[in-house]
Amino acid sequence: MLYIYIYIYIYNIVRCGGSKVNLRPPIISTDSRFLLCASGDLVKVYSTRTEEWLHSLQGHTNQVTGIALNPANHLQVYSCSVDGTVKLWDFIDGILIKTFIIGYPLFAIYVSEKHEGVLFLHVSMATDSKNECFQLVAVHLPKSAEQEVEAKEMSVVSSHISSNPSCTAFGRGGEYIAFARHLQLNVYFFRKQKTCSFSLKATDKKGAKNAFTCIACHPTDDCIATGHEDGKIRLWRNFIHKKEYTYSTQHWHHNAVNTLCFTPEGTHLLSGGIESVLVQWQYGAGNRKEFLPRLGGSILHISVSSDGQLFCTSHSDNKITVIESSFKVCGVIQGLVKGDGVLTDLMIDPRSKALVLNGKPGHLQFYSLLRDKHLYNLDIVQQEYIYEAGLDQFEVVKAAFDIKGSWLATVEERGQKSSDLEFFLKLWAFDERTQSFVLNTTITAAHTDRIISMCFSSSKETTMLVTIAEDGQFKAWCQGADADTQQDQNFWSCDFVGSYHNLKPTNCSFSADSSLLAVSFQEVITIWSPETWEMLTTLCQPPGVIRDLCFGRLSCSKYLLGTTTRNLLCCWNLLTCALEWSSSVEVSKLQPDPLSENVAAFSYQSKHTDVFVFKPSEPRPLFTNKNVCSEKVHRAVFVPREEPLNNCDESSQWLNRSQLYFLTQNMDLLTFSTATEEDRILSSSKQLVIDDSVAVTPFYLLLGKHGQQQQKLNTQSHPAADKPQQPQGSVTIKELLHTPAHVLPAASVLCSMFVNSLLISNTGVQQDPLREEMDSEKEEEDSEEEMEACDSQQELRVQGSVDEVTLKLSKAQERELKRVRKTDFSWMAGLIDSKP
């Protein structure tokens, strides 16, 4: 029995990127250059032209639930969070200006030009009922010089509003606010301080579903557009008089309308839904409309720039699409696609080091963890996906890479019932020319029932794929050989079929050197030799079906680990074929590190997940962390580091070579952060501040080290060389270079002063030409005296060997000759020409 000794070390569990960018509508800056969106506990700033992530506004301690531009300053943005605070940012420079403490969890934020110094917030209020109650409150921001201030003055605008922020909107720049909930539309007029309510029936004779799903107000007219569950759009007018209100209906969407938005001029109404089609309705022209189809996932939000030149749509596949007013897509900001669930494991592409998992329907996505950026999608199904609820379509359910990244195996299937099940096993080869994977082999009948698991061999010499299925068999697939020539062909075929007493297989795993293959059948583990396909031995354990299997690595390669449905973690010694140790613990995921002996185990107990890292050869865990998340963890992966961490304490040694990532049931991608990593990130972020004398540009990062080495070589070779004194950097120039551009004077004012400050000053006094000539003559005399000394030394060396004496001019005669040469005699030419 293994007794687990718990040693708790403090690590920061952080979101490592890939957070949702579609939780709330994005906003576009006034000049249409920047796009801002809430992403986890950050506000990310992107460029609308290049689609590149510029920087993040970091300061909230929980999910950011809303952002809004400051009406009084178009360079500032408000953000609200579940942590109960509202923060004001300078989003261009990423500077936190002020924090307002509200004290309640916040779920949305609204601003109005006619309500200066007032924010409208969605606040969750504690109630005794099961359904959480939301209120719309007006918060008056206190004027204080302190950076953190408590906002105490607030008033309730409306109680029991919808939890969906899309069901609340301001009209006529803030004269009234409209909010809908279930079947009721409410309009609150600020000047009259009264509310008008309008109700609809749940259904009608035609079976319509009239529940409100979203709302938008016309910027200049008294018109409110509402979306409904049956796909209809209603335009409400004359609602100032409760008894005389009217509405007209427009219908195109076949399912619920998710979002509505008017353009700034009010000439068009934009709508979106599950069809992934952006619909542009011409206001006041009946049913005249334009379409922009095939945008990806369902449209969740629509935003428009203040000048009406750019549209933004947020999609269910964690994507933001930037669209020009001419209905042309000009940019896509793609986050980590998570969908409703990850069917594949978390994998690392050996070539690009990218995280690979399910992407948009029918695709695998390649995501850079280092840059927090979506790289590309690989179309596996190669069929057009239809966004309609209830349709049974192909999905990628399994995927695996070989150790070199040259081959990719995928399984796609559709049909929930075994009788309707369709699936394909596909092998993809990496193409060096296109730098992507190309379909090589499609196997339509790999098994007679659903494939449960598959894995590649760990050997770099030979590549083998093993699949297990619910038909009770496991199959080994290799690159085929021509029957006549016996030469390897570029296709795959079945090499071996194995089974064990008609039991259903549950998992499979190769040893580190691929000399052994372990396949579990219910409660029995079978060990096979891939060379001869001989079953070497069987391993049994206390009752329980095997769930996970993995071999030890490096010095622990003789151990085999397994978890069971009876909450047991077992370790077998393959040299003795005996159970080495076992522990009673519920392990939801077992993940080995390919670069070390470490194995990470995630245990779900008491409604939270604990993680512990251990070596199969040692009974004591190296690391234990309690309550890393409140959900089960079924997906995890060790990601090799580009450079090993140095100077880590003993408790962090297991993170030196690889970093552990895991995915929760809420689709949050988390990792462990050590103090060393945080210091390294902090030092790199402060590099510009530390080294003010050198501008850290991309060219400097590429050539800076080379320049420094060249400078050292020059210094060593010419240590005494006199160099002109460069101008010392002044405080004024440093402030000029670090001050935001939008608060500086015009460039024409600063240009001449800045250029003059960079010039090398002339410390000498201006001299007349005669003085300059005398100085030059003096220099010539000095140089001539030096030459005389050198000549005399040379004459001494050759004395005795040369008897002839050469006649030479004296130095005074040479100087006189040089002076004559410099004299200007052009006046004589004029006299000669004028002679008769």
GIFEN-V944104 format. One record per residue. N is the residue number from 0. RES is the residue in one letter. PSI is psi in whole degrees, -180 to 180 (999 if undefined). Layout:
N/RES/PSI, N/RES/PSI
This chain:
0/M/134, 1/L/125, 2/Y/116, 3/I/117, 4/Y/126, 5/I/119, 6/Y/114, 7/I/124, 8/Y/151, 9/I/117, 10/Y/152, 11/N/122, 12/I/113, 13/V/154, 14/R/129, 15/C/30, 16/G/176, 17/G/12, 18/S/166, 19/K/135, 20/V/5, 21/N/14, 22/L/-43, 23/R/161, 24/P/136, 25/P/163, 26/I/151, 27/I/137, 28/S/164, 29/T/-36, 30/D/6, 31/S/21, 32/R/-27, 33/F/149, 34/L/130, 35/L/140, 36/C/149, 37/A/133, 38/S/101, 39/G/-131, 40/D/21, 41/L/164, 42/V/116, 43/K/140, 44/V/124, 45/Y/160, 46/S/129, 47/T/-19, 48/R/-44, 49/T/-11, 50/E/10, 51/E/145, 52/W/126, 53/L/-56, 54/H/176, 55/S/148, 56/L/106, 57/Q/126, 58/G/-25, 59/H/152, 60/T/3, 61/N/-178, 62/Q/129, 63/V/127, 64/T/1, 65/G/148, 66/I/149, 67/A/138, 68/L/145, 69/N/118, 70/P/-25, 71/A/-17, 72/N/111, 73/H/-4, 74/L/5, 75/Q/155, 76/V/142, 77/Y/146, 78/S/141, 79/C/157, 80/S/166, 81/V/-17, 82/D/0, 83/G/20, 84/T/154, 85/V/130, 86/K/142, 87/L/127, 88/W/150, 89/D/100, 90/F/-17, 91/I/-44, 92/D/-6, 93/G/34, 94/I/131, 95/L/121, 96/I/-47, 97/K/150, 98/T/127, 99/F/122, 100/I/117, 101/I/-42, 102/G/-3, 103/Y/150, 104/P/132, 105/L/140, 106/F/-6, 107/A/158, 108/I/141, 109/Y/147, 110/V/159, 111/S/139, 112/E/-29, 113/K/-1, 114/H/75, 115/E/134, 116/G/13, 117/V/133, 118/L/144, 119/F/125, 120/L/146, 121/H/119, 122/V/134, 123/S/123, 124/M/140, 125/A/129, 126/T/168, 127/D/-14, 128/S/164, 129/K/-35, 130/N/128, 131/E/139, 132/C/136, 133/F/143, 134/Q/151, 135/L/117, 136/V/150, 137/A/122, 138/V/123, 139/H/119, 140/L/124, 141/P/147, 142/K/110, 143/S/148, 144/A/-14, 145/E/149, 146/Q/-28, 147/E/121, 148/V/148, 149/E/130, 150/A/105, 151/K/-26, 152/E/110, 153/M/153, 154/S/148, 155/V/123, 156/V/-43, 157/S/145, 158/S/159, 159/H/52, 160/I/170, 161/S/146, 162/S/-12, 163/N/113, 164/P/-20, 165/S/-10, 166/C/17, 167/T/135, 168/A/149, 169/F/148, 170/G/146, 171/R/43, 172/G/11, 173/G/10, 174/E/-33, 175/Y/163, 176/I/135, 177/A/137, 178/F/140, 179/A/147, 180/R/125, 181/H/-110, 182/L/15, 183/Q/135, 184/L/127, 185/N/140, 186/V/120, 187/Y/123, 188/F/121, 189/F/-40, 190/R/-44, 191/K/-16, 192/Q/49, 193/K/159, 194/T/132, 195/C/135, 196/S/142, 197/F/135, 198/S/154, 199/L/156, 200/K/152, 201/A/-42, 202/T/169, 203/D/-170, 204/K/-25, 205/K/4, 206/G/24, 207/A/149, 208/K/108, 209/N/7, 210/A/140, 211/F/140, 212/T/-26, 213/C/169, 214/I/149, 215/A/144, 216/C/141, 217/H/139, 218/P/-26, 219/T/-33, 220/D/160, 221/D/79, 222/C/133, 223/I/126, 224/A/132, 225/T/140, 226/G/153, 227/H/165, 228/E/-28, 229/D/6, 230/G/3, 231/K/154, 232/I/126, 233/R/136, 234/L/112, 235/W/133, 236/R/163, 237/N/35, 238/F/-3, 239/I/-35, 240/H/110, 241/K/-36, 242/K/-8, 243/E/15, 244/Y/152, 245/T/160, 246/Y/149, 247/S/157, 248/T/136, 249/Q/142, 250/H/123, 251/W/-42, 252/H/137, 253/H/-8, 254/N/-169, 255/A/143, 256/V/120, 257/N/-33, 258/T/150, 259/L/149, 260/C/131, 261/F/150, 262/T/159, 263/P/-35, 264/E/-14, 265/G/13, 266/T/-20, 267/H/154, 268/L/128, 269/L/140, 270/S/154, 271/G/157, 272/G/-154, 273/I/-17, 274/E/-12, 275/S/38, 276/V/126, 277/L/121, 278/V/129, 279/Q/111, 280/W/134, 281/Q/120, 282/Y/130, 283/G/9, 284/A/30, 285/G/-128, 286/N/22, 287/R/127, 288/K/161, 289/E/157, 290/F/143, 291/L/98, 292/P/176, 293/R/56, 294/L/-6, 295/G/-127, 296/G/-179, 297/S/142, 298/I/122, 299/L/-38, 300/H/153, 301/I/134, 302/S/153, 303/V/140, 304/S/161, 305/S/-25, 306/D/-1, 307/G/11, 308/Q/-21, 309/L/140, 310/F/153, 311/C/135, 312/T/133, 313/S/141, 314/H/160, 315/S/-18, 316/D/28, 317/N/51, 318/K/146, 319/I/127, 320/T/128, 321/V/126, 322/I/135, 323/E/161, 324/S/-18, 325/S/9, 326/F/46, 327/K/127, 328/V/124, 329/C/-3, 330/G/151, 331/V/126, 332/I/107, 333/Q/122, 334/G/-174, 335/L/117, 336/V/123, 337/K/-28, 338/G/-150, 339/D/-16, 340/G/155, 341/V/115, 342/L/-34, 343/T/169, 344/D/165, 345/L/125, 346/M/158, 347/I/124, 348/D/118, 349/P/-23, 350/R/-55, 351/S/-7, 352/K/25, 353/A/151, 354/L/131, 355/V/130, 356/L/-177, 357/N/137, 358/G/-135, 359/K/163, 360/P/128, 361/G/11, 362/H/158, 363/L/138, 364/Q/144, 365/F/118, 366/Y/128, 367/S/115, 368/L/-31, 369/L/-41, 370/R/-5, 371/D/52, 372/K/140, 373/H/127, 374/L/-61, 375/Y/167, 376/N/142, 377/L/116, 378/D/110, 379/I/-48, 380/V/-36, 381/Q/44, 382/Q/149, 383/E/128, 384/Y/134, 385/I/119, 386/Y/85, 387/E/131, 388/A/140, 389/G/-11, 390/L/137, 391/D/108, 392/Q/162, 393/F/140, 394/E/147, 395/V/120, 396/V/-21, 397/K/148, 398/A/151, 399/A/143, 400/F/150, 401/D/174, 402/I/-26, 403/K/-10, 404/G/17, 405/S/-23, 406/W/146, 407/L/128, 408/A/136, 409/T/152, 410/V/126, 411/E/143, 412/E/161, 413/R/153, 414/G/112, 415/Q/-32, 416/K/148, 417/S/-31, 418/S/-29, 419/D/9, 420/L/131, 421/E/135, 422/F/155, 423/F/141, 424/L/123, 425/K/140, 426/L/128, 427/W/133, 428/A/141, 429/F/126, 430/D/118, 431/E/-30, 432/R/-48, 433/T/-8, 434/Q/43, 435/S/176, 436/F/138, 437/V/137, 438/L/128, 439/N/-49, 440/T/135, 441/T/122, 442/I/113, 443/T/-26, 444/A/60, 445/A/-38, 446/H/170, 447/T/-4, 448/D/177, 449/R/135, 450/I/129, 451/I/-45, 452/S/163, 453/M/158, 454/C/151, 455/F/156, 456/S/157, 457/S/-1, 458/S/141, 459/K/-16, 460/E/-49, 461/T/143, 462/T/127, 463/M/142, 464/L/133, 465/V/132, 466/T/144, 467/I/149, 468/A/170, 469/E/-4, 470/D/2, 471/G/10, 472/Q/155, 473/F/144, 474/K/143, 475/A/130, 476/W/133, 477/C/165, 478/Q/130, 479/G/164, 480/A/138, 481/D/133, 482/A/-28, 483/D/-49, 484/T/-15, 485/Q/26, 486/Q/147, 487/D/135, 488/Q/161, 489/N/53, 490/F/167, 491/W/146, 492/S/165, 493/C/131, 494/D/-29, 495/F/147, 496/V/126, 497/G/159, 498/S/173, 499/Y/104, 500/H/37, 501/N/23, 502/L/155, 503/K/124, 504/P/152, 505/T/-30, 506/N/166, 507/C/155, 508/S/141, 509/F/149, 510/S/170, 511/A/-34, 512/D/7, 513/S/18, 514/S/-16, 515/L/148, 516/L/125, 517/A/127, 518/V/125, 519/S/134, 520/F/104, 521/Q/-111, 522/E/6, 523/V/138, 524/I/126, 525/T/140, 526/I/126, 527/W/155, 528/S/114, 529/P/-20, 530/E/-44, 531/T/-9, 532/W/40, 533/E/135, 534/M/116, 535/L/-44, 536/T/171, 537/T/147, 538/L/133, 539/C/162, 540/Q/177, 541/P/161, 542/P/145, 543/G/135, 544/V/137, 545/I/132, 546/R/-54, 547/D/147, 548/L/139, 549/C/143, 550/F/153, 551/G/164, 552/R/159, 553/L/-119, 554/S/-12, 555/C/24, 556/S/-12, 557/K/0, 558/Y/148, 559/L/127, 560/L/147, 561/G/150, 562/T/152, 563/T/167, 564/T/-12, 565/R/22, 566/N/50, 567/L/139, 568/L/117, 569/C/149, 570/C/124, 571/W/144, 572/N/116, 573/L/-17, 574/L/-37, 575/T/-9, 576/C/37, 577/A/159, 578/L/118, 579/E/-48, 580/W/165, 581/S/156, 582/S/142, 583/S/95, 584/V/140, 585/E/110, 586/V/118, 587/S/-24, 588/K/133, 589/L/120, 590/Q/114, 591/P/151, 592/D/121, 593/P/-15, 594/L/4, 595/S/-178, 596/E/-4, 597/N/146, 598/V/133, 599/A/134, 600/A/129, 601/F/124, 602/S/128, 603/Y/113, 604/Q/142, 605/S/44, 606/K/28, 607/H/160, 608/T/131, 609/D/153, 610/V/138, 611/F/144, 612/V/133, 613/F/168, 614/K/138, 615/P/-24, 616/S/-11, 617/E/138, 618/P/-12, 619/R/130, 620/P/145, 621/L/-30, 622/F/140, 623/T/135, 624/N/123, 625/K/143, 626/N/57, 627/V/-27, 628/C/168, 629/S/1, 630/E/168, 631/K/148, 632/V/117, 633/H/-8, 634/R/127, 635/A/160, 636/V/143, 637/F/127, 638/V/119, 639/P/140, 640/R/151, 641/E/-39, 642/E/130, 643/P/147, 644/L/139, 645/N/162, 646/N/37, 647/C/150, 648/D/173, 649/E/-34, 650/S/-14, 651/S/8, 652/Q/-30, 653/W/-13, 654/L/8, 655/N/-48, 656/R/-30, 657/S/159, 658/Q/135, 659/L/124, 660/Y/146, 661/F/154, 662/L/128, 663/T/173, 664/Q/-23, 665/N/9, 666/M/32, 667/D/127, 668/L/116, 669/L/161, 670/T/172, 671/F/133, 672/S/128, 673/T/166, 674/A/-35, 675/T/-43, 676/E/-41, 677/E/-40, 678/D/-39, 679/R/-42, 680/I/-40, 681/L/-42, 682/S/-37, 683/S/-34, 684/S/-24, 685/K/11, 686/Q/-38, 687/L/-34, 688/V/-38, 689/I/-43, 690/D/87, 691/D/-19, 692/S/-16, 693/V/129, 694/A/119, 695/V/88, 696/T/169, 697/P/-36, 698/F/-37, 699/Y/-40, 700/L/-32, 701/L/-39, 702/L/0, 703/G/-46, 704/K/-40, 705/H/-41, 706/G/-39, 707/Q/-42, 708/Q/-41, 709/Q/-37, 710/Q/-39, 711/K/-42, 712/L/-42, 713/N/-38, 714/T/-39, 715/Q/-38, 716/S/-30, 717/H/71, 718/P/-29, 719/A/10, 720/A/136, 721/D/127, 722/K/147, 723/P/141, 724/Q/121, 725/Q/151, 726/P/135, 727/Q/140, 728/G/123, 729/S/164, 730/V/-35, 731/T/-44, 732/I/-40, 733/K/-44, 734/E/-37, 735/L/-42, 736/L/-23, 737/H/-4, 738/T/136, 739/P/142, 740/A/-31, 741/H/-9, 742/V/3, 743/L/158, 744/P/176, 745/A/151, 746/A/-32, 747/S/-29, 748/V/-37, 749/L/-18, 750/C/-52, 751/S/-42, 752/M/-40, 753/F/-42, 754/V/-42, 755/N/-34, 756/S/-21, 757/L/-14, 758/L/150, 759/I/122, 760/S/145, 761/N/107, 762/T/-11, 763/G/167, 764/V/138, 765/Q/133, 766/Q/156, 767/D/165, 768/P/-38, 769/L/-44, 770/R/-40, 771/E/-39, 772/E/-41, 773/M/-41, 774/D/-41, 775/S/-38, 776/E/-39, 777/K/-42, 778/E/-39, 779/E/-42, 780/E/-44, 781/D/-44, 782/S/-35, 783/E/-38, 784/E/-39, 785/E/-41, 786/M/-37, 787/E/-42, 788/A/-41, 789/C/-40, 790/D/-39, 791/S/-39, 792/Q/-40, 793/Q/-36, 794/E/-36, 795/L/-37, 796/R/-38, 797/V/6, 798/Q/141, 799/G/-27, 800/S/-17, 801/V/121, 802/D/-20, 803/E/143, 804/V/121, 805/T/131, 806/L/133, 807/K/154, 808/L/150, 809/S/166, 810/K/-36, 811/A/-39, 812/Q/-38, 813/E/-39, 814/R/-39, 815/E/-39, 816/L/-42, 817/K/-37, 818/R/-38, 819/V/-39, 820/R/-32, 821/K/-15, 822/T/138, 823/D/113, 824/F/22, 825/S/-24, 826/W/-25, 827/M/-32, 828/A/-35, 829/G/-39, 830/L/-41, 831/I/-41, 832/D/-31, 833/S/-7, 834/K/135, 835/P/999
